Amino acid sequence: MDRLMSMAVFVKAVDLGSFAAAADALALSGPMVGKHVRFLEERLGVRLITRTTRRQSLTEFGRAYYERCRVVLAEADAADALAADQLAEPRGKLRVTMPVHFGRRCVAPVLLAFARHNPALELDLSFNDRFTDLAEDDYDLAIRTGELEDKAGVIARRIARQHMIVCASPSYLEMHGEPRRIEELGGHQAIIYRRSGRIRPWLFPQTGHPPIAITPPNRLRLDDLDAIADAATTGMGLAWLPSWLVRERIQAGELVQVLPDQPAFLYDAYALWLQTPHLPRKVRLAVDALVDALPRLMT
């Protein structure tokens, strides 16, 4: 006999108070219910139920075994549900918060394509550069760039690496000259990104050592990456920006990459979600879609 089936029959007989009631509920014969219980007793070598012509009652061991059987059956049902979820179509609402520019230009197109292929899925996207509490704000996913805080109960997976490059307009380089080395950046005007009152230095990797951090002279400090690219295009100074953001401007000749032989600093992007025993299929597949598609957009 199947042990798990016998456990289920035993639990049903205890819950309903008689073999006859269990037989009716499970569409079995009364003798078959008795066979399942005897199978367990013979396998264990211990009596589970004391039966008389008028009543049945659990033995002391039978009570303890009944409680464990309920746990085992619940776990088996959960395992079956997990398998069903893996085969099911992603459905329901997927709430994602993400940085404004990286989200709009890179993340959102991937998620929209994901939703297009999964018509039972709803998307609720928020574009915001502030840090969001996943639990408090009820988001399934948060997309974040740069260094992450080590926060208990939150899982992070890297989904992309942005290539940070220095660029300037041809008119600026014609007037001020083109820097050939990192050390020459100090002799140029820069357009700097500042968020929450903090100026972000430009970072340049070096083998075997921490990256070189430089903050060139600047009189323009903006908290919008597109606005920085616009200012650089008009000749206001050098800019340190993700390559995906300025790719079209470089191809059109509006901007020129400076220090092209210098390795690009890789500015990581992550998907974050709350730690859970069972990650919903819609969340897992959305993260997989981002991991698969975003690297192709980063260069």
C-alpha positions as CSV (number, residue, x, y, z in Angstrom):
1,M,0.0,0.0,0.0
2,D,1.0,3.6,-0.5
3,R,2.1,5.0,2.9
4,L,1.1,8.6,2.1
5,M,-2.4,7.4,1.0
6,S,-2.7,5.4,4.2
7,M,-1.7,8.4,6.3
8,A,-4.4,10.4,4.6
9,V,-7.0,7.7,5.3
10,F,-5.9,7.5,8.9
11,V,-6.1,11.3,9.4
12,K,-9.6,11.4,7.8
13,A,-10.8,8.6,10.0
14,V,-9.6,10.5,13.1
15,D,-11.0,13.8,11.9
16,L,-14.5,12.3,11.2
17,G,-14.6,10.0,14.2
18,S,-15.3,6.7,12.4
19,F,-14.1,4.4,9.6
20,A,-17.5,4.5,8.0
21,A,-17.5,8.3,7.8
22,A,-14.0,8.3,6.4
23,A,-15.1,5.7,3.8
24,D,-17.9,7.8,2.6
25,A,-15.7,11.0,2.4
26,L,-13.0,9.2,0.5
27,A,-15.3,7.0,-1.7
28,L,-13.7,3.8,-0.2
29,S,-15.3,0.8,1.4
30,G,-15.3,0.5,5.2
31,P,-13.0,-2.6,5.1
32,M,-10.5,-0.7,2.9
33,V,-10.2,2.1,5.4
34,G,-9.5,-0.5,8.1
35,K,-6.8,-2.1,5.8
36,H,-5.0,1.3,5.5
37,V,-4.9,1.8,9.2
38,R,-3.7,-1.8,9.9
39,F,-1.0,-1.3,7.2
40,L,0.3,1.6,9.2
41,E,0.1,-0.2,12.5
42,E,1.9,-3.3,11.2
43,R,4.6,-1.1,9.6
44,L,5.1,0.8,12.8
45,G,4.6,-2.1,15.1
46,V,2.4,0.1,17.3
47,R,-1.4,0.3,17.7
48,L,-2.7,3.7,16.6
49,I,-6.5,3.3,17.3
50,T,-8.3,1.3,19.9
51,R,-11.5,0.1,18.4
52,T,-14.6,-1.4,20.1
53,T,-18.1,-2.1,18.7
54,R,-19.3,1.3,20.0
55,R,-16.4,3.7,19.6
56,Q,-12.8,4.3,18.5
57,S,-10.1,6.3,20.3
58,L,-6.5,7.2,19.6
59,T,-3.8,5.6,21.6
60,E,-1.2,7.9,23.1
61,F,1.2,7.1,20.3
62,G,-1.6,7.4,17.8
63,R,-2.3,11.0,18.9
64,A,1.3,11.9,18.4
65,Y,1.5,10.1,15.0
66,Y,-1.8,11.8,13.9
67,E,-0.2,15.2,14.5
68,R,2.9,14.3,12.5
69,C,0.8,12.9,9.7
70,R,-1.1,16.1,9.4
71,V,2.2,18.0,9.0
72,V,3.5,15.5,6.4
73,L,0.3,15.7,4.4
74,A,0.3,19.5,4.5
75,E,3.9,19.5,3.2
76,A,3.0,17.1,0.4
77,D,0.1,19.3,-0.6
78,A,2.4,22.3,-0.6
79,A,4.9,20.5,-2.8
80,D,2.1,19.6,-5.3
81,A,1.0,23.2,-5.3
82,L,4.6,24.3,-5.9
83,A,4.8,22.0,-8.9
84,A,1.4,23.3,-10.2
85,D,2.7,26.9,-9.8
86,Q,5.8,26.1,-11.9
87,L,3.6,25.0,-14.8
88,A,1.0,27.7,-14.4
89,E,0.8,30.9,-16.4
90,P,2.0,34.0,-14.5
91,R,-1.0,35.9,-13.3
92,G,-2.1,38.6,-10.9
93,K,-0.6,41.9,-10.2
94,L,3.2,42.5,-10.3
95,R,4.2,45.7,-8.5
96,V,7.7,47.0,-9.3
97,T,9.5,50.2,-8.2
98,M,12.5,51.4,-10.2
99,P,14.8,54.4,-10.8
100,V,13.3,56.9,-13.2
101,H,15.8,56.8,-16.1
102,F,17.1,53.3,-15.9
103,G,13.6,52.1,-15.2
104,R,11.9,53.9,-18.1
105,R,14.6,53.3,-20.7
106,C,15.8,49.8,-19.8
107,V,13.6,47.9,-17.2
108,A,10.1,48.9,-18.4
109,P,10.5,47.8,-22.0
110,V,11.6,44.3,-20.8
111,L,8.7,44.1,-18.3
112,L,6.2,45.3,-21.0
113,A,7.4,42.6,-23.3
114,F,7.1,40.1,-20.5
115,A,3.5,41.2,-19.9
116,R,2.7,41.1,-23.6
117,H,3.6,37.3,-23.6
118,N,1.6,36.7,-20.3
119,P,-1.9,38.2,-20.8
120,A,-3.1,37.1,-17.3
121,L,-0.4,39.3,-15.7
122,E,-1.1,42.9,-14.5
123,L,1.8,45.4,-14.2
124,D,1.9,48.2,-11.6
125,L,5.2,50.1,-12.2
126,S,6.5,53.0,-10.2
127,F,9.3,55.3,-11.4
128,N,11.0,56.8,-8.4
129,D,14.6,57.4,-7.3
130,R,13.9,57.2,-3.6
131,F,14.6,54.0,-1.7
132,T,11.5,52.0,-1.1
133,D,10.6,49.7,1.8
134,L,9.3,46.5,0.0
135,A,7.2,45.3,2.9
136,E,5.8,48.7,3.9
137,D,5.0,49.8,0.3
138,D,3.8,46.4,-0.8
139,Y,6.0,46.0,-3.8
140,D,6.9,42.6,-5.3
141,L,10.2,43.9,-6.7
142,A,12.5,46.9,-6.4
143,I,15.1,47.7,-9.0
144,R,18.2,49.5,-7.6
145,T,21.6,50.6,-8.9
146,G,24.9,51.0,-7.1
147,E,25.9,49.8,-3.7
148,L,23.2,48.1,-1.7
149,E,22.6,48.1,2.1
150,D,22.8,44.7,3.7
151,K,19.2,44.4,4.8
152,A,17.8,41.4,6.7
153,G,15.0,39.6,4.9
154,V,15.7,41.0,1.5
155,I,17.2,39.0,-1.4
156,A,19.2,40.8,-4.2
157,R,20.1,39.5,-7.6
158,R,22.3,41.4,-10.1
159,I,20.4,41.9,-13.3
160,A,22.8,44.2,-15.3
161,R,26.1,46.1,-15.2
162,Q,26.0,49.6,-16.6
163,H,29.2,50.8,-18.4
164,M,30.0,54.3,-17.2
165,I,31.9,56.5,-19.7
166,V,33.1,60.1,-20.0
167,C,31.7,62.0,-22.9
168,A,31.6,65.6,-24.2
169,S,30.3,67.5,-27.2
170,P,32.6,68.1,-30.2
171,S,32.3,71.8,-29.6
172,Y,33.5,71.5,-26.0
173,L,36.5,69.4,-27.0
174,E,37.4,71.8,-29.9
175,M,37.4,74.7,-27.4
176,H,39.1,73.1,-24.4
177,G,41.0,70.1,-25.8
178,E,40.4,66.4,-25.2
179,P,41.8,64.8,-22.0
180,R,44.0,61.8,-22.7
181,R,44.5,60.6,-19.2
182,I,42.4,60.4,-16.0
183,E,44.8,62.9,-14.4
184,E,43.9,65.5,-17.0
185,L,40.2,65.6,-15.9
186,G,41.0,68.1,-13.2
187,G,41.7,70.7,-15.8
188,H,38.2,70.5,-17.3
189,Q,34.7,71.6,-16.3
190,A,32.3,68.8,-15.5
191,I,28.6,68.4,-15.2
192,I,28.0,66.4,-11.9
193,Y,25.2,64.2,-10.8
194,R,23.9,65.0,-7.3
195,R,21.1,63.2,-5.5
196,S,19.8,63.8,-2.0
197,G,22.4,66.5,-1.6
198,R,25.3,64.1,-2.2
199,I,27.7,64.5,-5.1
200,R,28.7,61.3,-6.8
201,P,32.4,61.0,-7.7
202,W,33.4,59.6,-11.1
203,L,35.0,56.1,-10.6
204,F,37.6,54.5,-12.8
205,P,38.7,50.8,-12.2
206,Q,42.3,49.8,-11.7
207,T,43.6,46.2,-11.5
208,G,44.2,44.9,-8.0
209,H,43.2,48.2,-6.3
210,P,40.0,50.1,-5.4
211,P,38.7,52.3,-8.2
212,I,40.1,55.8,-8.6
213,A,37.5,58.4,-7.4
214,I,37.6,61.8,-9.0
215,T,35.3,64.8,-8.7
216,P,36.4,67.3,-11.5
217,P,35.8,71.0,-11.1
218,N,32.1,71.7,-11.7
219,R,29.6,74.5,-11.7
220,L,26.6,72.4,-12.9
221,R,25.2,69.9,-10.5
222,L,22.0,68.1,-11.6
223,D,19.9,65.2,-10.2
224,D,18.6,64.2,-13.7
225,L,20.7,62.0,-16.0
226,D,18.9,63.1,-19.2
227,A,19.4,66.8,-18.2
228,I,23.2,66.1,-17.7
229,A,23.3,64.5,-21.2
230,D,21.5,67.6,-22.6
231,A,23.9,70.0,-20.9
232,A,26.9,68.0,-22.2
233,T,25.5,68.0,-25.7
234,T,25.3,71.8,-25.6
235,G,29.0,72.0,-24.8
236,M,28.7,72.8,-21.0
237,G,31.4,70.3,-19.9
238,L,32.4,66.7,-19.5
239,A,29.8,64.2,-18.3
240,W,30.1,60.7,-16.7
241,L,27.1,58.7,-17.8
242,P,25.9,55.2,-18.6
243,S,26.7,54.2,-22.1
244,W,23.1,53.1,-22.8
245,L,21.9,56.6,-22.0
246,V,24.2,58.4,-24.5
247,R,24.6,55.7,-27.2
248,E,22.3,57.4,-29.7
249,R,23.9,60.8,-29.1
250,I,27.4,59.3,-29.7
251,Q,26.2,57.5,-32.9
252,A,24.7,60.8,-34.1
253,G,27.9,62.7,-33.4
254,E,26.3,64.9,-30.8
255,L,28.7,63.5,-28.1
256,V,32.1,62.0,-28.2
257,Q,33.4,59.3,-25.8
258,V,36.4,60.6,-23.9
259,L,39.2,58.3,-22.7
260,P,37.9,55.4,-24.9
261,D,40.9,53.2,-23.9
262,Q,40.1,53.5,-20.2
263,P,38.1,50.5,-18.9
264,A,34.6,51.5,-18.0
265,F,33.4,51.4,-14.4
266,L,30.7,48.8,-14.1
267,Y,27.7,50.3,-12.1
268,D,25.6,47.3,-11.0
269,A,21.8,47.1,-11.1
270,Y,19.9,44.7,-8.9
271,A,16.4,43.2,-8.4
272,L,15.4,43.0,-4.8
273,W,12.5,41.1,-3.2
274,L,11.4,40.0,0.2
275,Q,12.8,36.6,1.4
276,T,10.0,34.0,1.2
277,P,9.9,30.2,1.3
278,H,8.1,30.2,-2.0
279,L,8.9,32.9,-4.5
280,P,5.8,33.5,-6.7
281,R,6.3,32.4,-10.3
282,K,5.4,35.8,-11.7
283,V,8.3,37.4,-9.7
284,R,10.8,34.7,-10.6
285,L,10.1,34.8,-14.3
286,A,10.1,38.6,-14.3
287,V,13.6,38.6,-12.8
288,D,14.8,35.9,-15.2
289,A,13.5,38.1,-18.1
290,L,15.5,41.1,-16.8
291,V,18.6,39.0,-16.4
292,D,18.3,37.7,-19.9
293,A,17.5,41.0,-21.7
294,L,19.2,43.8,-19.9
295,P,22.9,42.9,-20.5
296,R,22.3,43.4,-24.3
297,L,21.1,46.9,-23.6
298,M,24.1,48.0,-21.5
299,T,26.9,48.4,-24.0
